[in-house]
Structure formats: structure tokens, C-alpha cells
């Protein structure tokens, strides 16, 4: 707990004392236009964006009414090695992983293995938290899905929960290890919703307890394989390694002064190339909230299945009732079941972004329009929302 507090103090100090100066000299992505008139203008902008180096590489895919209508990549997967980004380039998803985790919970409810309104400690007897009062309702699985549990976030301490070998960590053991440091609730369950990675770490442990499988095995067997997401995994396979995008961080950036406090820079940084640090392969220990790695084409499989009421190419991963529940559940402070939820001009928008060491991503759905957009990059900064807005305005 002391390390967690020390990290926060360092973060606040650096941001306050050095923030203005760093901001003045750090590279900034070029502004996202509000509108483009055609694909040529779109690609002109995207080429300018990756030429800025922030991010150096980018993959974009758009699906409409079950068909891929756009699938292109720009810039570099690994510029020092001269490797271009392609539609097959593989990126860390980071927090976009929370959507497959939420889908797994919905599958288990369909199978009668759990109920969203069950208390968490029904499945995890060791799950003990400090409630705000004796009258607080207990945390349910639904609270975890909707970030309404009151559990605090594990960031920024989570950034230091990393490893560099190609092995996953036992997720139940991981939650048992860190829960005592984060078990005091910030508010009563259901009172409001505040984003917390710990919610999805606990969901991973629930999946393990209910299914009898590791979290990674359950997701692989019940979501990735059925959807033929063959290039997505929690570790790099040989084929994924051939298409690997390396993460980057600008040399002059808010995060750069924090690296020595958070990570072993000798292990993290592979090399400096111009104004960019190119990073080594890195994993965050907590996979249910951050762990998937894959290309945009596999994200499309997930989006298409969801937009098609849980089915793609005759394979069903969710019942329509589960898709409807995830889509239509009234958001609490913008949080639905797994998704961030927005209603703009009577149009429902579902999305989830991901951000972590070296990568930034976004997945957005317009269920009523049959439209899905995914943007994956190997840069620390990405105006994913602005770019998704731009893509959504185009006539696909």
C-alpha cells in the first residue's frame, strides 16, 4: 500500500512541477478533422498522423451490416527495423479486453452457472471488502460489470504489475494478493459508477471459480476459437510475433519522467530512435482487464458477432437476450455492462478504449446502424474518440 501511495505522490508532483514545460516540448498528434469528404482525404490525414510519430503505426477497420467496408494500416509496426504496419499487425488491446470478459460473464449466466445479481462472495468466499456502512448492499457481479461496486482503481500501481516473459499469471492468486490493498470501498455499491480495473480482475477470478478453467483458457475456448480469432491471444504465438507491433513512447512526454519510479527502464526500453522510445515486449499481469493482443481483423470478428445478435457465420457466442441486456441496460454515469454507453441524437453508441505501455486502442459500435469501428495503434497517445467520430460520419 505504501508503494501505491508513493507512486501517486510522484505522479502528482511531476505533473504539477514539470507539466507545463513538458507539454510545450512533447510531440502532439495533429488535430483530427471534423469531417472528410472521401476515403482519399481520410487516408491523407491518417498518413500525416503516423508521419508525426505519435502514433507511428495505426490499423483501422470498419464493418457495416456484417461486411468489412474498410481495412487499412498506416505507418510502422517497427520503424527502426523497417517493418510497416499492415492489416495483420498485432497490437496490445489493453482495456478493450474488458468486453470479452463481460461477454464471458454473460455466457456463464446463460448456462445457469451464475446470475448477475448474485453476491460476489457466493463464488469467491475469500472476497472480503470494507463497506462504507453496515447498511451497504453487498457487491454483486452486476456491480463489477458496471463499475458500480465502489472498489477503487488499481491505477497507477497497476502499471508496475508487469512481466516480460511469455507466461500468464494465475488470476485468482493475483486478486487474492492485491485485494487487501484495495478493499476499502469508495462508495456504496450501486450508488454510482466509477471505472476500476479491479472490478474486472475480480470478474476474472469469478470466471475461474465458476468454469473450473483458467481465465485465459475460458476466453480462448469460448470466445476466441468460436469466432475464429486465430491471431488473438494473451501471449504472442509464433505467427503473431511475425506481425508484432512494438510499443512506443515519445522521448519528451508526461510519462517519461515517471518511468524510473514505475518500471525497470532497462527492460522496458529497447532503443531510442529519433524522438521516440521503442519498447520491448511487455505484459501486464492482470489479464481480465488488460490482457488480449491481436489484429484489427480479429476485433472485426468480435464486433460483427455482437452486432449480429451474438452470431457470426452460424456460430453463436451469445444469445440475443444477452446482447440486448448489454446494449440496453441503462448506464450509470456512462457505464453499461462492459461498455461505455452514450446516447446522441437518439442513437446508442457503445465503446471501449484501451491504453497502456506503448499502445492505445478503441472499439466503437452503433448497434442501430449495424456499424462497428476499431482503431489500434502502437503509440501512447491516440484521439480514438475523434477518429471514430470522423469515421462514423463517412458514408459507408
N, C-alpha and C positions, 0 to 999 in steps of 0.2 A: 504493500500500500504506500509506503514511503517513496518508493521509486516512482509510482504513479503520480504522486503529488509533486515530486521534484521535476518530472517531465513537464507537467502543466506550468510550474513556475518558470521553467526555462523558456517554454513556448511563449508565455505572456511577456516575459522580459525582452526576448529577442524581437517579437512582433512590435512591441512598443518603442524600443530604443532604436532599432535598425529598420523598421518597416518602411519609412518614407524614403530613406536612401536606397534601399534595395529595390523598391518599386520603381524608382527613377531609372535604374540601370538594367533591370531584368528585361528579357525579351518578352514582348507581348504578341499574342496571336493577332493577326489582322482582323478587324471588325467583321462580323458576319452580316452580309447584306440582308435587308428585309425581304427582298424578292429578286428572283432571276427570271428571265423570260423564256429560257430554254436550257437544255442539257449542256450546250456549249458554254453558256455563261456560268452555269453551275460548276463545270469542270475547270473553267478558268479560275474561278475563285478557289476551288479546292487545291489546285496546283500552286497558287500563290500561298495558301495556308501552309502546306507542307514545306514549301521553299523557305518559309520563315523559320523552320526548325522547331516550331512549338505548336503542334507535334510534328516530328519528322516523317511519320508514316500514318496512314489512315485507310480504313476499309469501310465502305458504305454499301448497305443493301436495303432495297425497298421491295416489299411484297404487297400486291393489290389483288384482292379477290382470289387468293390462292395461287397466284402466279408471280414469279420474280420479274419485276419490271425494271430493276436497276441493280447492278452488282459490279462495282469498280473499286480499285485500290489506287492509292496515290502515295508518292514519296518513297521512303526507305524503311524496310524492316530492320536493316542493319547497315547504316551508311558507311562506317569505317571498313566493312567487309564488302561493300558494293552490292548489297542484296536489296533489290527492290521489293516493296510491298506488292502483293498480288491478292486476288480474291480468296486464295487459300491460306493467306498469312494468319498465323495463330497468335492471339493476344490473351493476356490475363483478363478475365471478366470482372474480377473483384466483386463488388456488391451486387452485380446483376445475378450472381449465384443465388441470391435470396428468392428469386422467382421459382427455379426448380425445387428449392427447399419447401416453399409454400405449396407447390403442386404435389410434392410427396406427401405432405400432411393431408391434403385433400384426398389423395388416393387412399390413404390409410383410413380416413373416415368413411369413404365409400365401401371399404371392405369390412367395416364394422370393428376395426381394431382400436379405434379411439373416437372421441367426439370432441368437436371444437370447444364445447363448453365444459369439458372435464377439467378439474384442477390438475395442474402440472404434477403435483406430488402424488397423484394416483399412479403415475408411470415412473416417476423419479422420487422414491421415498426419501432420498437424501437431500432433496431440493428444499433448502431452508433459507428464508429471507426475513429481513426485519421490516415489518409493515409499519406504516405511519401511525396507525392506531389499532386498538383492539377490535374496532368495528370494521376494519378494512375487509373488503371481499378478497377471497384468495385469487391468486393468479391462475388464469385458465390458458389453455392452448390458444384460444382466440385472442386473448390479450397479447400473447407473444407474437402472433401473426400480424397484429395490427399496431404493434409498438405501443400498446396501452397498458403494459404491465407495471410501469413505474421503475423497472430495472434501469440503472444508469448505463451509459455507453461505456465501452471498454477503450474507446479512443481518448487520448493519443497513445496510451500504454500499449495498445494492440499492435502498433507499428513495430514495436520491438519484439513481438512474438513471431519471429521469422526463423526459417532454416533454409539451407542452400543445397541439401541433399534431396534426391528424388524419392522421398518417402513421406507418406502422410502420417499424421499423429492421431492417436486414439482420441476421438472427440469427447466421449464421456469422461475419460480421465482428465482431459483438458478443462472441461467445465467444472468438474469437482475441484481442480487445482485453483482456478481463478475466481470461482463464485464467492468464496469468503471475503475477497477484496472488494466485491461489487454487489453485496447482497442487501444493502440498505436502500429501500425504495425511495424514489424521489417524489412520488405522489401515489395516491390510492389507485389500484387497478381499475381501469375503465373511466377514470376521471378525465383524462386527456390522452394524447398520444405524442410521444417524443422518441425520435429514432434512436435505436440502440442495437449495436451488433450483438450484444449479449442475448437478446431475445432469440436470435436465430442460431446462436451457439447452443442454447438450451433446446430449441426445436430439433437440432441435430441429435442431441442426446435422447430426446423422446423417440425419434425415428429409430435409433439403435435399440432402445429398450423394447419398443413395440414389435419391430420387424425381426429382431434377433440377428440382424446383419450390421456390418459397419455402415456408417452413413454413406461413405463413398460407394460401397457395393450396392446399397439400395438404389441410389440415384442412377448408377450405371445400368443396373439390371431393369429398372422400371421406367426410366425416362430416356437416357442417352441411347441405349441399344434399340428400344422400340421405335424411336424417332429416327434411327439411322444417323445419329450424330457421331459419326465414326472418328472425327478428328477432334473431339472434345473429351477432356479427361481432367483428373485432378493432379496428374503428373504428366510430363512430356513423354509420349511414346516416341519410337524411332521416327515414324512418319511425321508426327507433329514437330519434332526437332528440325526436320528439313525445312519447315515453313515457319520457324520461330521468329517472332518479332522481339527484339531486345528493348527493354525499357530504357527510358531516358529521363534526364533531369537537367534543365539549364544550369550552367555553372553559377550564374547570378540569379538567385531565386530565393523566395521566402524560406523554403525548406533547407537550403544548403547549409546555413549555419547550425541547423538543428541536427544534422546527420551524426556528428560525433556523439551526441547525447542519446540518440535513439538506436543507431545501428553501427556495426563494425564496417567502416568505410572501405577497409582493405578487401573485405569480402564482397561488399555491395558494388563498388565501382570497378568496372572492367578497364575503362580508359577514358581519357578526355579527348574529344575530337572537336576542335574549334571551340564553340561556345556551349557545347553540350557534353555532359557526362553520360556515357553509355554504360548501362548496368549489367551485372551478371544475372544469371537466372536466380530468381528468389521466390520463395513461397511464404505465405502467412500460415501459421499453424492451424488457425480456425477455419476449416473448410466449409461448414454450412452457411456461413455469412460471406465468404470471400473466395472459395477455392477453385472454381472452374476456370479452365483455359480452353480456348477454341477459336475457330474462324467465324467470320460473319455468316458464311453459308450455313453453318450449323445453328446459329442463332435464328436464321430464317426458318429452319425446320420447327423450332420451338414456337416461334411466333405464328406460323401458319397453322400448326395444330391447335393453338389456343384460339385463333380467330375462326377456326372451323369447328368450334364447339368441342374441342378436345380430341379431334381425329384428323389424321393425315394418311393418305394412301391406304385407307382401310384399317389403319392401326389406331386404336383408341388408347389414350393415356389418361383422359379424364372424362367423366360423364358430363353431359351438357349442364346438368344441375350444379355441378361443382364449378364449372366455368362461369355460369350465371352468378353463383354466390360470390366468387372472387371479383367479378366485374361490377355487380350491382350493390354490394354491401356499402352502406353509407359511410363515407370516410370520416374519420375523427382527426381533425387538424391535418387534413390532406392524406392521411394514411388509411388505405383499404386493407384487404387481406393480401399481403405481399406487395401489392402495387402502391405507388403514389398515384393518387386519383385527382383529376381535375375535370370540371365541367365548364366548358367555354362555349358560349352561344348554343346551349343545349346539346353540345357534343361531348360525350365522355372520352377522356384521354387517360390511358394507363401508361405508366412508365416506371423504369428503374434505372438509375445510373450506377456506375461503378468507378471508384477512384482509389488508387493505392500506389505503392512504389513503382514509378515508371510507366503507368498505364492509366487511361481514362476511357470510359465506355458509356453508352446509353442505348437502351431499348425502349421504344415507344409504340403503343398500339392505339388505333382508333377503331374500336370494335364495330361501331355502327357503319363505318365506311369500308370495312374489310381491309384496312391499311396498317401495315407494320413497317417500322423503320429501325434499323440498327446501325450504330456508328461505333467503331472500335479503333483506338489509337494507341500508339506507343509513346505518348507524351504525358507529362504530368498535368498539363492544363488542356481543357477542351471545352469550348462553348457548345456542349452537346445539345442543350435545350434550344439555343438559337439556330443551330444547324438543322435540328429536327423540325423546327418551325418552318425553316426555309424549304426543306424537302416536302413537308406536308402541303405547302401552298402550290406546289407544282401540279400540273395536270398529268397524272399517271393513267 
